[in-house]
Amino acid sequence: MVPKKNEFVTIEITDMGSGGEGIGRADGFTLFVKGAVVGDVIEAKVLKAKKTYGYAKVEKILRPSEHRVEPMCPVAGRCGGCQLQAMSYGAQLSFKERKVRECLERIGGVKFGECGEKLSEEQPQFLPILGMEDCFAYRNKAQFPVGKVKDGKVVTGFYAGHSHAIIPSTACAIQAPVNEVICKTVCEHMEQYRIAPYDEETHTGLVRHILTRVGAVTGEVLVCLIVNGKSIPKAEVLADKLKAAVESYDNGKNQIQLVLKGVCLNVNCEKTNVILGNEIIPVWGDTYITDYIGEVSFCISPLSFYQVNPKQTKVLYGKALEFAELTGNEIVWDLYCGIGTISLFLAKNAKNVYGVEIVPQAIEDAKQNAIRNGITNAEFFVGAAEDVLPAKYRESGGSMRADVIVVDPPRKGCDETLLQTIVNMEPKRVVYVSCDPATLARDIKFLEENGYKLTKAQAVDMFPMTTHVESVALLVRER
Ligand code: SAH
């Protein structure tokens, strides 16, 4: 079968690609089908065809997959946010577990037994993925673009996949439900006082985005309007309305009481796709919220990096802590430490923790967070991990050692100079937290070729409904 563009083909979806697209194969030809779910038999319309593969869209579902479910969100197919809403949560978890495992085996050259099984001392263990009990409304941070529809009504929504067209939507299934009333309140205020939404094409108008942060443990809420200017009309009136809207919001049974901690502006007058500018102007109350991961409290401003799924963050850090096997006497390095979340989470169980992070503001936050929590055995350094650690190692004349090194790099993984320095420092354990299984696998290969052995790996679902998956792996130094 070599189908042509615009042709219709009947195909069974037997696999899922890493972007969540369905994959069907026939006679050596592979078709990638957006919106198809593994197990579907579909009629697909071919959009693009090469010699051995092509892209298609679902024209008609002839036999729906047993994993297919009705998406929770009416705009799930069009919004660029959730790629997997049409798939049952159980099937999403299997897909992610398989994705991580296959990367580690194919790229990392690792050989696992059955999931959860350990056949011998040498064989690494692949542990079952840790999913969420309640897989919706998990995000603590939202950024809604603000725009105008034809009749002049102000709307918020989400960008369609690969575009900046706003799909109007007031509710998002993976965000905190209170955002709906926040967006509604802001839009009504804008209409009442004729405040124009920002227009990307003409670089005119005022309000660009509405950003919210909701503390999962504290119930604290922050609303920040990103504006092409320095003020908005009747800001205090808006703050009063938001306070009433948030605090009277029925957050569901057994949920914590929400409290509005502050309303602020973020100034962004640039002609850019970047959402946030650098300056924060308070309108009412604080310019931050506080929240907890385990027993450690964090101060979170609109500009700070903070994990978006607090429940699963605790699960992920709990795994990192378990894999680190700390007894209280260890020297620990936490590389790519952000605002010090992992460092502070581990500090209580270690002798000393050293964090390294490239963003200076994040390091400032990390230091403040240590003080807030009375943690005195954590120290933080600004700079690229691949510069800071090798430099400190050289300065020590090659004598610097660590017991445990934790890394949590961005998608591109660790630089080889950093991995080499880690090897030179001879830590007993390396705990690798990763948001990209392919680079995790590549780096595991390097460490395995240099005296370390992968003993276990586990995926954690931090982003239900999307194709993203987080993993944590333990590498132990071979004697
Ligand atoms: N461990 C933190 C942050 C993980 S995200 C947490 O769980 O919250 C990855 C972090 O790496 C980001 O904060 C990013 O700013 C930082 N980063 C990116 N490149 C870096 C580099 N070369 N050296 C050090 N930090 C880097």
Residues whose N, C-alpha, C, O or C-beta is under 5 A from the ligand:
A	BS01	SAH	F305 Q307 Y336 C337 G338 T341 I342 V356 E357 I358 V359 G383 A384 A385 E386 D408 P409 P410
